[in-house]
Amino acid sequence: MAMDASEIERLIKAALPDAEVRIDDLAGDGDHYAAHVASSAFSGLPRVRQHQLVYDALKGRMGGELHALALTTSAK
């Protein structure tokens, strides 16, 4: 079952309220996305921890409903 881009954005913004989020459907299949997330919550954190915060926001959907996510993060 594919996951809608708006649902990905909603989950990220629920966990990181100040986040600026852009989701691109890479293959047009609802399974392969690129996400660009900027949040002040990332300030001072290494990139790995920034990505973990985003994956935590997706509440276990990676590898299930959401097959692939190319992730780019930055601090505001």
Helices and strands as residue ranges (DSSP letters): H 5-15, E 20-25, E 32-39, G 40-42, H 47-57, E 68-75
